[in-house]
Amino acid sequence: MTDNTHGMRGSWVTLLVAGSLLAGCSADDGASRQSGSPSARTSPSTEATPSGGSSAATSVFTPDASLVPRTSKDGHRLAESVVLAPRGWGRGFVAQDPGESTPGTWAVLNESCRWQREKLPHGVLASASRYSRLPAGGGKGAVKVTAVATVHASVLGADEQLSTTLEEVLRCPEQRPRSDERITGLMSLGTPFGAREQEYADDSVLEAGEYVGNGGAAQPYRWMVARLGTVVVAVSVTGAKGNTAQELEQLGSTALAQMLTRTEQRLKGK
């Protein structure tokens, strides 16, 4: 089985549009961003469905029900096959240290706005994260990236993850991935299937902000999330000197499109 890239161009164009919309939002524009919650939005052509799932008219694809994971073992197998390894990001990318998350855990933003790994909750079958980087070179600083695939037991659970992602930015516009790192000025934009030319996922969220680590200067940061049925894929991209926001968005959305394509291939059985 080989991956194809039929949705890549459309996805990164959409995310670049979303990025420009984010740039025009004020940091305290919480009401407009919160209205992007999957349970509260409408698409141009149809009423929003309840957060328990999408109607046929608003779903990007219909998986083969026999291939949708029902157990932790099946969920882990799917997540591991979908999440990008360093080579999936492009030439020159290598694994960070550590290069992968601890099995049976996922990232949680606690009440102090710090990210930590916790045991998978009921309803989440599996989650896998891989951490890669592109070393500095050619007049540009190093780029750090993360790829995540999370498999839920239901569409409702996956849908709620997107809602939570939007709400977290409202609660924590500044977040700490590690003790010596900060992500500041975060804003988010939710885009359901059919809105703003988004035709590659049932729902999506883009976060934009700045990353500050190890006493260095602030650098562009992007967090991109998309859902297909019970599967949520996400990527984060942190740039350095010489990397433009548009380059980072294209890198991230191309990676996201690859994982969405892998998900479609595995759940359709083709």
Salt bridges, closest charged atoms under 4 A:
ASP3 OD2 - ARG262 NE 2.78
ASP74 OD1 - ARG77 NH1 2.84
GLU80 OE1 - ARG130 NH2 2.72
GLU100 OE2 - ARG130 NE 3.33
ASP159 OD1 - ARG227 NH2 3.81
GLU174 OE2 - ARG182 NH1 3.75
GLU181 OE1 - ARG178 NH1 2.94
ASP202 OD2 - ARG227 NH1 3.67
ASP203 OD1 - ARG41 NH2 2.38
GLU247 OE2 - LYS140 NZ 3.05
GLU249 OE2 - ARG222 NE 2.70
GLU264 OE1 - HIS6 NE2 3.82
